[in-house]
């Protein structure tokens, strides 16, 4: 292999990386097939039902290399493992698919689908690997935040203000329009029922308490999770695919301090402000419908609002917003760091970040509602 490197021929090979990942690299062509095959025969494969084959490092491949890779995948599948191949360049993928289509019994769709019990065990196994990683990421973020709070000069203010602009100020149009329409919808739906009983004035209680306490912070968090959380995952993932994160670590800079903390702190500031903004526009939308449908004038609406809507409802809604912001920022950044393949992996983890953020936000909101009900708040 050293002789080939001296002759300018890029050697082929592979190594077992983190998280059951097979990292392939070099030129998988006929001159290198024999030595790679010998290396595979001597390899002790990791224990587990799933193995990821990352072909990002493969620079070139001919049919001999494709046959070797296909044979290895078939051998692992016969041992009961599920092999996921990702990161192949377009021309490499074309050759590999051509060999796969002609492989005996290995054409796409020929393998039997695992049963429900097998799929469930695979999901549990994958979750068991993700939980320690997520806790480690959370611990690193908490430690980095503690260091920054002790020495505020370490905060990257330029990145923070940039995130405030992108994730806070630029989100005002969509957030304001959405909450105005939600206020209109809530008032419309309540007006029909209240008119039947002659209790038109209680539209203020319905709109005010529901928006300030629950709906406004939750809707704003969902919008930001879809808008900013997905952007965090995609940006960090793109940096990882292009090896910019490796360059950052080489310079001795912590990716957590550089990429995670400015985004998280910016959201912690922006989300409560967006929630207040959404409260105002949502209540204004309800005022318009109350005036047009129930003959509740603006002065009457404001007087009843001051009387019926306690300050605690507003404070509870605002108090949830920073926790929503932390959840969205950490989940989005964590999924970005988990990206290891190519463009397909970026899209998959970006979608996962949005789903997980919204799910955790709703779960946290439900827990808060139960606790506040116990405490009679």
Secondary structure as UniProt FT lines:
FT   HELIX           2..6
FT   TURN            7..8
FT   STRAND          13..16
FT   TURN            19..20
FT   STRAND          21..28
FT   HELIX           30..42
FT   STRAND          50..61
FT   HELIX           63..78
FT   TURN            79..80
FT   STRAND          82..86
FT   HELIX           90..101
FT   TURN            104..105
FT   TURN            108..109
FT   HELIX           116..150
FT   HELIX           152..154
FT   HELIX           157..167
FT   HELIX           169..171
FT   HELIX           172..197
FT   HELIX           200..202
FT   HELIX           203..210
FT   HELIX           211..215
FT   HELIX           216..224
FT   HELIX           225..229
FT   HELIX           230..241
FT   TURN            242..243
FT   HELIX           244..250
FT   TURN            251..252
FT   HELIX           256..260
FT   HELIX           261..293
FT   HELIX           298..308
FT   HELIX           311..337
FT   HELIX           343..374
FT   TURN            375..376
//
